[in-house]
Amino acid sequence: MHLTLRTLLFTVLLAPAFTALYTQTDAKLRYDYTRLDPLEDVAGEGWLKPAESFNRTRFYTSAGIGAGAYLGFGVGLYSIWYKGYELEGFHTFNDWPEWEQMDKVGHVFTAYFFNRSAFAGLRWAGVKRPAARYTALGVANLLQATIETMDGFSSNWGFSLSDMGANLAGSLVFTVQDILWREQRILIKVSNDFRPVPDVPVVRNDGTTGNLGYVVRERFGGNPFERFLKDYNTQTIWLSVNPAAFIPKSPLPQWLNIAVGYGVEDVYGAYGNVWKEDGVGFSYRPDDRRRQWFLSPDLYLSRIPTKKRWVRLALGILDFIKVPAPTLEYSRGTFRGRWFG
């Protein structure tokens, strides 16, 4: 069932990519992605064309869109993550050992996403590259720091130095690449298998029966958006590398990437798979918590040849998604293949 949903989402979200790919008349068309406007030679003038000098109206438009998106995200995050939990004085908390570090790679992804988005908006507004580069770095870490500050006042969490380190690392993945190459040759992406809540009976030695679905709903939520954020079993974070950028004279397509992913499985608690259901304690396969590594082809969506700026914008927005493709998984010393990863 979840593969059907995933295929549907894949088809709807990525239809522009395949439309651009298969309708492009010049399959060998290659752009210089270090330029302010890679489509300058093939796309016409218009509102989406990056400004060559600072444009105050565009700057405030970009800042307003970013602030509105973050406000909406913050309200949603508060409702999902913090609402209903007690507050206390600001405090720190060492959460490095939790969740097999899957939450840390999630912070790396989010900071990279914020950084890349802020940089794109600033460059569209005509901000010079060095200023846009370091402003975006500051914006990404400021946005992440506000989340950490909310953690610091929550009785269930605390301000995490390791989270802040992961935030800085993710944002620097963008910044360092822009310093070295003036382009992003390595993307950080996310995928989610959108699996249903598991209906798995859990039986104690005394015959009392619970259900794994109870703790999944309790800790990760029941709706898809909550589980997308909270259920690390359904997530994979990817480093998606563009070989053609490193070998510019190769015949490789500019849009073809190779991705390495990290995920976890059978992880239903920060330290262990234990919970209480109606006051009775349960445990689920505590020795089966495991890390996973993946290798899979991917698409650099915004590098699919197109002569339309709105198509490239749509593909760029979708560039944070790992395209489902056949995947090789390594876990617990063994390899296995997957149709989608």
C-alpha positions as a Markdown table, in Angstrom:
| # | Residue | x | y | z |
|---|---|---|---|---|
| 1 | Met | 0.0 | 0.0 | 0.0 |
| 2 | His | 2.7 | 2.5 | 0.9 |
| 3 | Leu | 4.5 | 1.8 | -2.4 |
| 4 | Thr | 1.3 | 2.8 | -4.2 |
| 5 | Leu | 1.1 | 6.1 | -2.3 |
| 6 | Arg | 4.8 | 6.7 | -2.8 |
| 7 | Thr | 4.5 | 6.1 | -6.6 |
| 8 | Leu | 1.5 | 8.5 | -6.8 |
| 9 | Leu | 3.4 | 11.3 | -4.9 |
| 10 | Phe | 6.5 | 10.7 | -7.0 |
| 11 | Thr | 4.4 | 11.0 | -10.2 |
| 12 | Val | 2.6 | 14.2 | -9.1 |
| 13 | Leu | 5.6 | 16.0 | -7.6 |
| 14 | Leu | 8.2 | 15.2 | -10.3 |
| 15 | Ala | 6.1 | 15.4 | -13.4 |
| 16 | Pro | 7.7 | 18.7 | -14.3 |
| 17 | Ala | 11.1 | 17.0 | -14.3 |
| 18 | Phe | 10.2 | 14.4 | -16.8 |
| 19 | Thr | 8.3 | 16.8 | -18.9 |
| 20 | Ala | 11.4 | 19.0 | -19.2 |
| 21 | Leu | 13.7 | 16.0 | -19.7 |
| 22 | Tyr | 11.7 | 14.4 | -22.5 |
| 23 | Thr | 10.6 | 17.5 | -24.3 |
| 24 | Gln | 14.0 | 19.1 | -24.5 |
| 25 | Thr | 15.0 | 19.4 | -28.2 |
| 26 | Asp | 18.7 | 19.6 | -27.7 |
| 27 | Ala | 19.7 | 16.6 | -25.4 |
| 28 | Lys | 23.3 | 17.8 | -25.4 |
| 29 | Leu | 22.5 | 21.3 | -24.1 |
| 30 | Arg | 24.8 | 22.1 | -21.2 |
| 31 | Tyr | 24.7 | 25.2 | -19.0 |
| 32 | Asp | 27.3 | 26.9 | -16.8 |
| 33 | Tyr | 25.8 | 26.7 | -13.3 |
| 34 | Thr | 28.4 | 28.9 | -11.8 |
| 35 | Arg | 26.7 | 31.9 | -13.5 |
| 36 | Leu | 24.1 | 34.1 | -11.9 |
| 37 | Asp | 21.7 | 33.1 | -14.6 |
| 38 | Pro | 22.5 | 29.8 | -16.3 |
| 39 | Leu | 19.5 | 30.2 | -18.6 |
| 40 | Glu | 20.5 | 33.6 | -19.8 |
| 41 | Asp | 21.2 | 32.3 | -23.4 |
| 42 | Val | 18.0 | 30.3 | -23.8 |
| 43 | Ala | 15.3 | 31.9 | -21.6 |
| 44 | Gly | 13.7 | 35.3 | -22.1 |
| 45 | Glu | 13.4 | 38.3 | -19.9 |
| 46 | Gly | 10.8 | 38.1 | -17.1 |
| 47 | Trp | 10.2 | 38.4 | -13.4 |
| 48 | Leu | 12.0 | 35.2 | -12.6 |
| 49 | Lys | 15.3 | 36.3 | -14.2 |
| 50 | Pro | 17.8 | 37.1 | -11.4 |
| 51 | Ala | 18.6 | 40.8 | -11.0 |
| 52 | Glu | 22.1 | 41.9 | -12.0 |
| 53 | Ser | 22.2 | 44.6 | -9.3 |
| 54 | Phe | 20.5 | 45.0 | -5.9 |
| 55 | Asn | 16.7 | 45.2 | -6.3 |
| 56 | Arg | 15.1 | 46.5 | -3.1 |
| 57 | Thr | 11.6 | 45.3 | -4.0 |
| 58 | Arg | 12.8 | 41.8 | -4.8 |
| 59 | Phe | 14.8 | 41.7 | -1.6 |
| 60 | Tyr | 11.8 | 42.5 | 0.6 |
| 61 | Thr | 9.7 | 40.1 | -1.4 |
| 62 | Ser | 12.2 | 37.3 | -0.9 |
| 63 | Ala | 12.6 | 38.2 | 2.8 |
| 64 | Gly | 8.8 | 38.3 | 3.2 |
| 65 | Ile | 8.3 | 34.9 | 1.6 |
| 66 | Gly | 11.0 | 33.4 | 3.7 |
| 67 | Ala | 9.7 | 34.9 | 6.9 |
| 68 | Gly | 6.1 | 33.8 | 6.1 |
| 69 | Ala | 7.2 | 30.3 | 5.3 |
| 70 | Tyr | 9.3 | 30.1 | 8.5 |
| 71 | Leu | 6.4 | 31.5 | 10.6 |
| 72 | Gly | 4.1 | 28.8 | 9.2 |
| 73 | Phe | 6.7 | 26.1 | 9.8 |
| 74 | Gly | 7.3 | 27.4 | 13.3 |
| 75 | Val | 3.5 | 27.4 | 14.2 |
| 76 | Gly | 3.2 | 23.9 | 12.8 |
| 77 | Leu | 6.3 | 22.7 | 14.6 |
| 78 | Tyr | 5.0 | 24.1 | 17.9 |
| 79 | Ser | 1.7 | 22.4 | 17.5 |
| 80 | Ile | 3.3 | 19.1 | 16.6 |
| 81 | Trp | 6.4 | 19.0 | 18.8 |
| 82 | Tyr | 5.9 | 21.3 | 21.9 |
| 83 | Lys | 2.2 | 21.9 | 22.5 |
| 84 | Gly | 1.0 | 20.0 | 25.6 |
| 85 | Tyr | 4.5 | 19.7 | 27.1 |
| 86 | Glu | 5.5 | 21.6 | 30.2 |
| 87 | Leu | 8.0 | 24.5 | 30.1 |
| 88 | Glu | 10.8 | 25.2 | 32.5 |
| 89 | Gly | 13.9 | 27.4 | 32.8 |
| 90 | Phe | 16.4 | 27.4 | 30.0 |
| 91 | His | 18.7 | 24.4 | 30.2 |
| 92 | Thr | 21.0 | 22.3 | 28.1 |
| 93 | Phe | 20.8 | 18.6 | 27.3 |
| 94 | Asn | 23.2 | 16.1 | 25.8 |
| 95 | Asp | 21.1 | 14.1 | 23.2 |
| 96 | Trp | 23.9 | 12.8 | 21.1 |
| 97 | Pro | 23.4 | 9.1 | 22.0 |
| 98 | Glu | 19.7 | 9.3 | 21.0 |
| 99 | Trp | 17.9 | 7.9 | 17.9 |
| 100 | Glu | 21.1 | 6.4 | 16.5 |
| 101 | Gln | 22.1 | 10.0 | 15.5 |
| 102 | Met | 19.3 | 10.0 | 12.9 |
| 103 | Asp | 18.0 | 13.3 | 14.4 |
| 104 | Lys | 21.5 | 14.8 | 13.9 |
| 105 | Val | 21.6 | 14.1 | 10.1 |
| 106 | Gly | 18.1 | 15.6 | 10.0 |
| 107 | His | 19.5 | 18.8 | 11.4 |
| 108 | Val | 22.2 | 18.7 | 8.8 |
| 109 | Phe | 19.6 | 18.4 | 6.0 |
| 110 | Thr | 17.4 | 21.2 | 7.4 |
| 111 | Ala | 20.2 | 23.7 | 7.8 |
| 112 | Tyr | 21.4 | 22.9 | 4.2 |
| 113 | Phe | 17.9 | 23.4 | 2.9 |
| 114 | Phe | 17.5 | 26.8 | 4.7 |
| 115 | Asn | 20.9 | 27.9 | 3.5 |
| 116 | Arg | 20.3 | 27.0 | -0.1 |
| 117 | Ser | 16.9 | 28.6 | -0.2 |
| 118 | Ala | 18.0 | 31.8 | 1.4 |
| 119 | Phe | 21.0 | 32.1 | -1.0 |
| 120 | Ala | 18.7 | 31.6 | -4.0 |
| 121 | Gly | 16.4 | 34.3 | -2.8 |
| 122 | Leu | 19.2 | 36.7 | -2.2 |
| 123 | Arg | 20.8 | 36.1 | -5.6 |
| 124 | Trp | 17.5 | 36.6 | -7.3 |
| 125 | Ala | 17.2 | 39.9 | -5.6 |
| 126 | Gly | 20.6 | 40.9 | -7.0 |
| 127 | Val | 22.7 | 40.6 | -3.8 |
| 128 | Lys | 26.4 | 40.1 | -4.7 |
| 129 | Arg | 27.6 | 36.6 | -4.3 |
| 130 | Pro | 29.9 | 36.9 | -1.3 |
| 131 | Ala | 27.3 | 38.9 | 0.6 |
| 132 | Ala | 24.5 | 36.4 | -0.3 |
| 133 | Arg | 26.8 | 33.5 | 0.6 |
| 134 | Tyr | 27.5 | 34.6 | 4.2 |
| 135 | Thr | 24.1 | 36.1 | 4.8 |
| 136 | Ala | 22.5 | 32.8 | 3.9 |
| 137 | Leu | 24.9 | 31.1 | 6.3 |
| 138 | Gly | 23.8 | 33.4 | 9.1 |
| 139 | Val | 20.1 | 33.0 | 8.3 |
| 140 | Ala | 20.2 | 29.2 | 8.2 |
| 141 | Asn | 21.9 | 29.1 | 11.6 |
| 142 | Leu | 19.7 | 31.8 | 13.1 |
| 143 | Leu | 16.5 | 29.9 | 12.1 |
| 144 | Gln | 17.9 | 26.6 | 13.5 |
| 145 | Ala | 18.9 | 28.4 | 16.7 |
| 146 | Thr | 15.4 | 29.5 | 17.3 |
| 147 | Ile | 14.3 | 25.9 | 17.3 |
| 148 | Glu | 17.0 | 24.9 | 19.7 |
| 149 | Thr | 16.0 | 27.8 | 22.0 |
| 150 | Met | 12.5 | 26.4 | 22.1 |
| 151 | Asp | 14.0 | 23.1 | 23.0 |
| 152 | Gly | 15.9 | 24.8 | 25.8 |
| 153 | Phe | 12.7 | 25.8 | 27.5 |
| 154 | Ser | 10.9 | 22.5 | 27.1 |
| 155 | Ser | 10.9 | 20.1 | 30.0 |
| 156 | Asn | 11.1 | 17.1 | 27.6 |
| 157 | Trp | 14.2 | 18.4 | 25.8 |
| 158 | Gly | 16.9 | 21.0 | 26.2 |
| 159 | Phe | 19.3 | 23.2 | 24.2 |
| 160 | Ser | 21.6 | 20.8 | 22.4 |
| 161 | Leu | 25.2 | 21.7 | 21.5 |
| 162 | Ser | 25.4 | 18.6 | 19.2 |
| 163 | Asp | 22.3 | 19.8 | 17.4 |
| 164 | Met | 23.9 | 23.2 | 16.9 |
| 165 | Gly | 27.0 | 21.5 | 15.6 |
| 166 | Ala | 24.9 | 19.6 | 13.1 |
| 167 | Asn | 23.2 | 22.8 | 12.0 |
| 168 | Leu | 26.5 | 24.5 | 11.4 |
| 169 | Ala | 27.8 | 21.4 | 9.5 |
| 170 | Gly | 24.8 | 21.3 | 7.2 |
| 171 | Ser | 25.0 | 25.0 | 6.4 |
| 172 | Leu | 28.7 | 24.8 | 5.8 |
| 173 | Val | 28.2 | 22.0 | 3.2 |
| 174 | Phe | 26.5 | 24.7 | 1.1 |
| 175 | Thr | 28.9 | 27.6 | 2.0 |
| 176 | Val | 32.1 | 25.7 | 1.4 |
| 177 | Gln | 31.0 | 24.4 | -2.0 |
| 178 | Asp | 30.0 | 27.9 | -3.1 |
| 179 | Ile | 33.5 | 29.2 | -2.0 |
| 180 | Leu | 35.3 | 26.3 | -3.8 |
| 181 | Trp | 33.2 | 25.9 | -7.0 |
| 182 | Arg | 30.5 | 28.6 | -7.0 |
| 183 | Glu | 28.0 | 25.8 | -7.5 |
| 184 | Gln | 26.5 | 22.9 | -5.5 |
| 185 | Arg | 28.1 | 19.7 | -6.7 |
| 186 | Ile | 26.8 | 17.8 | -3.6 |
| 187 | Leu | 23.2 | 18.1 | -2.5 |
| 188 | Ile | 21.6 | 17.0 | 0.8 |
| 189 | Lys | 18.2 | 15.4 | 0.2 |
| 190 | Val | 15.5 | 13.6 | 2.1 |
| 191 | Ser | 13.2 | 10.7 | 1.2 |
| 192 | Asn | 10.4 | 9.1 | 3.1 |
| 193 | Asp | 8.6 | 5.8 | 2.4 |
| 194 | Phe | 5.3 | 6.9 | 3.8 |
| 195 | Arg | 4.6 | 3.5 | 5.4 |
| 196 | Pro | 1.4 | 3.0 | 7.3 |
| 197 | Val | 1.4 | 2.9 | 11.1 |
| 198 | Pro | 2.4 | -0.7 | 12.0 |
| 199 | Asp | -0.3 | -2.9 | 13.4 |
| 200 | Val | 2.0 | -5.4 | 15.2 |
| 201 | Pro | 0.8 | -7.2 | 18.3 |
| 202 | Val | 3.4 | -7.2 | 21.2 |
| 203 | Val | 2.9 | -10.0 | 23.8 |
| 204 | Arg | 4.5 | -9.9 | 27.2 |
| 205 | Asn | 5.6 | -13.1 | 29.0 |
| 206 | Asp | 2.4 | -12.9 | 31.2 |
| 207 | Gly | 0.2 | -12.9 | 28.1 |
| 208 | Thr | -0.7 | -9.2 | 28.2 |
| 209 | Thr | -1.0 | -7.9 | 24.6 |
| 210 | Gly | -0.1 | -4.4 | 23.4 |
| 211 | Asn | 0.5 | -3.0 | 19.9 |
| 212 | Leu | 3.5 | -1.3 | 18.2 |
| 213 | Gly | 1.1 | 1.1 | 16.6 |
| 214 | Tyr | 0.3 | 2.5 | 20.0 |
| 215 | Val | 3.8 | 3.8 | 20.6 |
| 216 | Val | 4.2 | 4.9 | 17.0 |
| 217 | Arg | 1.1 | 7.1 | 17.3 |
| 218 | Glu | 2.1 | 8.3 | 20.8 |
| 219 | Arg | 5.6 | 9.3 | 19.8 |
| 220 | Phe | 5.5 | 10.0 | 16.1 |
| 221 | Gly | 1.9 | 11.1 | 15.6 |
| 222 | Gly | -0.8 | 9.7 | 13.4 |
| 223 | Asn | -1.0 | 12.1 | 10.4 |
| 224 | Pro | 1.5 | 12.0 | 7.6 |
| 225 | Phe | 3.1 | 15.4 | 8.3 |
| 226 | Glu | 3.8 | 14.5 | 11.9 |
| 227 | Arg | 5.3 | 11.1 | 11.0 |
| 228 | Phe | 7.4 | 12.7 | 8.2 |
| 229 | Leu | 9.1 | 14.9 | 10.9 |
| 230 | Lys | 9.2 | 12.5 | 13.8 |
| 231 | Asp | 9.4 | 8.8 | 12.6 |
| 232 | Tyr | 13.0 | 8.3 | 11.7 |
| 233 | Asn | 12.2 | 4.7 | 10.5 |
| 234 | Thr | 10.5 | 6.2 | 7.5 |
| 235 | Gln | 13.2 | 8.7 | 6.6 |
| 236 | Thr | 16.5 | 8.6 | 4.7 |
| 237 | Ile | 18.9 | 11.5 | 4.5 |
| 238 | Trp | 21.1 | 11.5 | 1.3 |
| 239 | Leu | 24.3 | 13.1 | 0.0 |
| 240 | Ser | 23.6 | 13.3 | -3.7 |
| 241 | Val | 26.8 | 13.9 | -5.8 |
| 242 | Asn | 26.9 | 15.2 | -9.4 |
| 243 | Pro | 29.7 | 13.3 | -11.2 |
| 244 | Ala | 29.5 | 15.5 | -14.4 |
| 245 | Ala | 30.4 | 18.6 | -12.2 |
| 246 | Phe | 33.6 | 16.9 | -11.2 |
| 247 | Ile | 34.3 | 15.5 | -14.7 |
| 248 | Pro | 33.1 | 18.4 | -16.9 |
| 249 | Lys | 34.3 | 16.8 | -20.2 |
| 250 | Ser | 32.6 | 13.5 | -19.6 |
| 251 | Pro | 29.5 | 12.4 | -21.6 |
| 252 | Leu | 27.6 | 12.0 | -18.3 |
| 253 | Pro | 24.3 | 14.0 | -18.2 |
| 254 | Gln | 24.4 | 17.1 | -16.0 |
| 255 | Trp | 21.3 | 15.9 | -14.3 |
| 256 | Leu | 22.5 | 12.4 | -13.2 |
| 257 | Asn | 23.6 | 12.0 | -9.6 |
| 258 | Ile | 24.8 | 9.2 | -7.4 |
| 259 | Ala | 23.4 | 9.3 | -3.8 |
| 260 | Val | 24.6 | 7.8 | -0.6 |
| 261 | Gly | 21.9 | 7.6 | 2.2 |
| 262 | Tyr | 21.7 | 7.0 | 5.9 |
| 263 | Gly | 18.7 | 5.7 | 7.8 |
| 264 | Val | 17.6 | 3.6 | 10.7 |
| 265 | Glu | 15.1 | 0.7 | 11.2 |
| 266 | Asp | 13.2 | -0.6 | 14.2 |
| 267 | Val | 14.0 | 2.5 | 16.3 |
| 268 | Tyr | 10.9 | 3.4 | 18.3 |
| 269 | Gly | 12.5 | 5.3 | 21.2 |
| 270 | Ala | 15.5 | 7.6 | 21.9 |
| 271 | Tyr | 17.4 | 4.8 | 23.6 |
| 272 | Gly | 15.3 | 1.7 | 23.4 |
| 273 | Asn | 12.0 | 0.3 | 22.2 |
| 274 | Val | 10.1 | 0.4 | 25.5 |
| 275 | Trp | 6.9 | 2.1 | 26.4 |
| 276 | Lys | 3.9 | 1.9 | 28.7 |
| 277 | Glu | 0.4 | 1.2 | 27.4 |
| 278 | Asp | -2.4 | 1.6 | 29.9 |
| 279 | Gly | 0.2 | 1.5 | 32.7 |
| 280 | Val | 1.7 | -1.8 | 31.4 |
| 281 | Gly | 5.3 | -1.9 | 30.2 |
| 282 | Phe | 6.1 | -3.3 | 26.8 |
| 283 | Ser | 9.3 | -3.9 | 24.8 |
| 284 | Tyr | 9.7 | -4.5 | 21.0 |
| 285 | Arg | 12.7 | -6.2 | 19.5 |
| 286 | Pro | 15.2 | -4.2 | 21.5 |
| 287 | Asp | 18.2 | -5.9 | 19.8 |
| 288 | Asp | 16.9 | -5.2 | 16.3 |
| 289 | Arg | 17.6 | -1.4 | 16.3 |
| 290 | Arg | 19.9 | -0.9 | 13.3 |
| 291 | Arg | 21.6 | 1.6 | 11.1 |
| 292 | Gln | 21.3 | 1.5 | 7.3 |
| 293 | Trp | 23.4 | 2.7 | 4.4 |
| 294 | Phe | 22.1 | 3.1 | 0.9 |
| 295 | Leu | 23.5 | 3.6 | -2.6 |
| 296 | Ser | 21.2 | 4.8 | -5.4 |
| 297 | Pro | 21.0 | 6.8 | -8.6 |
| 298 | Asp | 19.3 | 10.2 | -8.3 |
| 299 | Leu | 18.4 | 13.2 | -10.4 |
| 300 | Tyr | 19.7 | 16.8 | -10.0 |
| 301 | Leu | 16.3 | 18.1 | -10.9 |
| 302 | Ser | 17.2 | 21.8 | -11.5 |
| 303 | Arg | 19.9 | 20.7 | -14.0 |
| 304 | Ile | 17.5 | 19.0 | -16.3 |
| 305 | Pro | 17.7 | 21.1 | -19.5 |
| 306 | Thr | 14.9 | 23.5 | -19.9 |
| 307 | Lys | 14.3 | 26.8 | -21.6 |
| 308 | Lys | 11.6 | 27.9 | -19.2 |
| 309 | Arg | 12.5 | 29.7 | -15.9 |
| 310 | Trp | 9.3 | 28.6 | -14.1 |
| 311 | Val | 10.2 | 24.9 | -14.8 |
| 312 | Arg | 13.7 | 25.4 | -13.4 |
| 313 | Leu | 12.2 | 27.1 | -10.4 |
| 314 | Ala | 9.8 | 24.2 | -9.8 |
| 315 | Leu | 12.6 | 21.7 | -10.2 |
| 316 | Gly | 14.8 | 23.7 | -7.8 |
| 317 | Ile | 12.1 | 23.6 | -5.1 |
| 318 | Leu | 11.9 | 19.9 | -5.5 |
| 319 | Asp | 15.7 | 19.4 | -5.4 |
| 320 | Phe | 15.5 | 18.5 | -1.7 |
| 321 | Ile | 13.7 | 15.3 | -2.6 |
| 322 | Lys | 15.6 | 12.1 | -3.4 |
| 323 | Val | 14.0 | 10.6 | -6.5 |
| 324 | Pro | 12.9 | 7.0 | -5.9 |
| 325 | Ala | 15.1 | 4.6 | -7.7 |
| 326 | Pro | 16.6 | 1.1 | -7.3 |
| 327 | Thr | 18.7 | 1.1 | -4.2 |
| 328 | Leu | 21.4 | -1.1 | -2.7 |
| 329 | Glu | 21.2 | -1.3 | 1.1 |
| 330 | Tyr | 23.9 | -2.3 | 3.6 |
| 331 | Ser | 22.9 | -3.1 | 7.1 |
| 332 | Arg | 24.3 | -5.5 | 9.8 |
| 333 | Gly | 27.1 | -6.7 | 7.5 |
| 334 | Thr | 24.8 | -7.8 | 4.6 |
| 335 | Phe | 23.6 | -6.2 | 1.3 |
| 336 | Arg | 20.1 | -6.3 | -0.1 |
| 337 | Gly | 18.4 | -4.7 | -3.1 |
| 338 | Arg | 15.3 | -2.5 | -3.0 |
| 339 | Trp | 13.1 | -1.4 | -5.9 |
| 340 | Phe | 12.8 | 2.1 | -4.4 |
| 341 | Gly | 15.0 | 4.1 | -2.1 |
